[in-house]
């Protein structure tokens, strides 16, 4: 397991675990970041990442991405 921040651009990953406080986990779950979901990093801009999840593009901060384990 590694944080999403360490995944390579274009690499498809499966989410294993989402950490952080309850409200953070709930926020990420609402965006589709749940265990078992597939996520691909589209690009990384100054530490923040744009990912493709459930056929949608979502931009999340580096801090948020570090809480998502793939």
C-alpha positions in Angstrom: 0.0 0.0 0.0 1.2 3.5 -0.8 -0.4 7.0 -0.7 -2.0 8.2 -4.0 0.7 11.0 -4.1 3.3 8.3 -4.9 1.4 6.8 -7.8 2.6 7.5 -11.4 0.6 9.7 -13.8 -1.5 7.5 -16.1 -1.3 4.5 -13.8 -4.6 2.8 -12.8 -4.8 2.0 -9.1 -7.4 0.5 -6.8 -8.2 2.3 -3.5 -7.4 0.1 -0.5 -8.1 2.5 2.3 -9.1 6.1 3.0 -7.6 7.7 6.2 -8.1 11.0 8.0 -10.8 12.5 10.1 -14.4 11.4 9.8 -15.4 14.5 7.9 -12.5 14.1 5.5 -13.3 10.5 4.8 -17.0 11.4 4.2 -16.0 14.2 1.9 -13.8 11.9 -0.1 -16.5 9.2 -0.1 -19.0 11.6 -1.6 -16.5 12.3 -4.5 -16.2 8.5 -5.1 -13.0 7.8 -3.2 -14.1 4.5 -1.5 -12.2 1.2 -1.0 -12.4 -0.8 -4.2 -12.9 2.1 -6.5 -10.4 2.5 -9.4 -8.5 5.8 -9.7 -6.0 7.1 -12.3 -3.9 10.2 -11.9 -4.3 12.5 -15.0 -1.8 15.2 -14.0 0.0 16.8 -11.1 0.1 20.5 -10.8 2.3 22.0 -8.1 1.6 19.1 -5.7 -2.1 19.0 -6.3 -3.5 16.1 -8.4 -6.2 15.7 -11.0 -7.6 12.2 -11.0 -10.1 10.2 -13.0 -12.5 8.4 -10.8 -15.9 6.9 -11.8 -15.6 8.5 -15.2 -15.2 12.0 -13.7 -12.2 14.2 -13.3 -11.6 15.5 -9.8 -8.9 17.9 -8.5 -7.7 17.2 -4.9 -5.0 18.7 -2.8 -1.7 16.9 -2.0 -2.9 16.6 1.7 -6.1 14.9 0.6 -4.3 12.6 -1.9 -1.9 11.6 0.9 -4.8 10.2 2.9 -5.9 7.9 0.0 -4.0 4.6 0.1 -3.7 2.5 -3.1 
